[in-house]
Amino acid sequence: MPDREWTPPEPYDLRRSLRVLRRGPYDPAFREEPDGTVWRGTRTPLGPATLRLRPGARIAARAWGPGADWLLDRLPALLGADDRPEEFTPRHRLIAEARRRHGGLRLIRSGLVLESLIPSILEQRVTTEDAYRSWRRLLRWFGEPAPGPGPEVDLWVLPEPRALARVPSWDWHRANVDGSRSATIMRVLRVARRMEEAAGMELPRALARLQAVPGVGPWTAAETLQRSNGAPDAITVGDLHLPGIIGHALAGERDADDARMLELLADYPGQRYRAARYVLLTGVAPARRAPRQRHARIAHL
């Protein structure tokens, strides 16, 4: 049950920085307390671990499980110590205001690829609500309770790759995951070690490494590397909503496509993901004109 402390820069927002790792409000691997304490259940190269983080002038960290030392040795990177927000120069008034209001945001670096890649694959072509539900089912049906102070913590850890690869097709179906996404996950699991190596690569090589697996495209790769590598330029392309949000916020163009979004973000070389993150934090978005995407009912087929 080792402990560690880290002194963050001022200002620093622990919950907002780490919340990108949460897959919905009921993620079995992530929990927030009313006092700002954050809990994570995760699988490290040395085994499962639980991490508890308490905010303050010094972030107090405690970890349990075989992977505890691995997590704590990388605590500063996880919390955003390697991030360089001072290198970012706002070019739009909206982004400048968002940066002022959310100056404590840091881009975190988990150093773990699969734990972000698998839920990103689950989020392909379905609503986030459906993907979050599938993620919960996979962890609770096939994962293991996270090590920790007791069952009251109720955190769960993703199964190890070999165990997840043994999940039969009908259980993926019960978890509301179609054959295309489950097949992509199976391909990823067969090269799990190669995927994890991307955590130590520069962004272009890491994107290429992930996209070498059929079914992992630019959208999935970027969503993963934003979390595992803390890559400030890992802008998401191929998203249903993001180009319209960026276009509306920066140019009043609600029908912007990926090309137009990238054109608008060209003022932020090497920092396009960070710029988009600030835009999303403003909550500025075009009014909805079409019905919400329908929920996938794969398990009922």
Disulfide bonds with the S-S distance in Angstrom:
none
